[in-house]
Amino acid sequence: MISKIHFLAKNSHKSAVNLCVRHLRSQIQYIAHAKDPPDAGEKAENLTHFGFESIREDEKAGKVHKVFEDVAQSYDLMNDVLSMGIHRLWKDAFMEELGPTPGTKLLDMAGGTGDIAFRFLKYLANIKNPEKKESHLTIGDINEHMLNYKFCTLAHAKDPPDAGEKAENLTHFGFESIREDEKAGKVHKVFEDVAQSYDLMNDVLSMGIHRLWKDAFMEELGPTPGTKLLDMAGGTAANCRVDWVCADAENLPFDSNTFTAYTIAFGIRNCTHIDRVLSEAHRVLAPGGRFLCLEFSHLPNETLQKIYDRYSFEMIPPLGQIFAGQWQHYQYLVESIRRFPRQENFTQMIRSAGFSHVTHRDLTFGISAIHSGFKFQ
Ligand SMILES: C[S@@+](CC[C@H](N)C(=O)[O-])C[C@H]1O[C@@H](n2cnc3c(N)ncnc32)[C@H](O)[C@@H]1O
């Protein structure tokens, strides 16, 4: 939290003139490009788009890498600021839509800071798993700066037993004195009974403050790539193996027919070849596996789209400058959203990659949408 505040303070002194010039520039680009159709010419010349800019295909991955390298630190904060927290509801809806069961083998591509991954683990932790089936989560992202480790640890302070208790092999269970050999069973019963409501009650009882403590706890640990962490008393963790992999969604380092589910949230828009991402997703999914994509989309209602465009082009780049010191990258964000195919076109692309039963569901009037498909062969 403290480092976030430092971060904001560091970036808030940019000159007002600079802000105005950038704002004007974004307005001009908005007027010039907001209505551009996707370029047929780009394909012929091996060009692609980076926001509203036309660039060579081989330049795009590097430019996207730079965007996410620069915004990685402020990524979670900015998501909250720009969407007024709504991205959390979209991601919750996305996980509800997937509805994973114990034993799921999920590949979450473009996993970034783990928002979908953590929801997956939480979802599994909150459903019954009497057969103790192990699930498997692989989080893949092309950018090592975005992949980070945010596991929350539930650390429980424990006072030493008092002298009297030690002598008699007694210990305490709350204010009660009990035999040492009774304690583990009693504690087990407590957590068995509260497991389902554990996360909710933590929020209710601490008014959400436990999240800040756990964030501060992880900041204090500051794990680096390669850390092998043993999180004891890990609490509401699912029976799930987790791997983090630095990988390109267009060229996956996995065998065919490996996963039972593939998710990609707010990632596919940034890839150079959407068709390659879809065909790789299809390849690594096992027959019966499900593809689920959460992505910014288009509002079918023209008036709402205009209001949303105004907000996006006039507010998002300045907010990106104020909170993250990154005007251009947030300008790219807005432009890349406008360039992404409309729901019907994207549905067709998913079908062309070989998926069946392809459907989509708009969220918040179509600001974003969930696309779903199944691999049947
Ligand atoms: C907007 S973030 C989304 C992160 C996360 N899924 C979420 O919902 O918060 C987009 C992510 O896509 C990743 N990305 C961009 N191009 C990629 C590619 N070709 N392969 C894998 N990941 C990619 C970026 O590094 C970034 O972490």
The ligand as an ORCA input file, in Angstrom:
! r2SCAN-3c Opt
* xyz 0 1
  C      -4.544     -6.729    -19.915
  S      -3.461     -7.946    -19.323
  C      -4.576     -9.173    -18.722
  C      -4.070     -9.884    -17.497
  C      -5.082    -10.805    -16.789
  N      -5.534    -11.864    -17.655
  C      -6.252    -10.014    -16.282
  O      -7.364    -10.302    -16.687
  O      -6.056     -9.135    -15.441
  C      -2.894     -8.614    -20.840
  C      -1.781     -9.630    -20.687
  O      -1.564    -10.247    -21.949
  C      -0.183    -10.576    -22.017
  N       0.150    -10.882    -23.409
  C       0.204    -10.044    -24.457
  N       0.547    -10.709    -25.577
  C       0.683    -12.013    -25.224
  C       1.020    -13.206    -25.934
  N       1.269    -13.197    -27.253
  N       1.084    -14.368    -25.246
  C       0.840    -14.403    -23.919
  N       0.518    -13.315    -23.200
  C       0.447    -12.129    -23.836
  C       0.484     -9.339    -21.437
  O       1.816     -9.579    -21.058
  C      -0.448     -9.029    -20.266
  O      -0.015     -9.649    -19.094
*
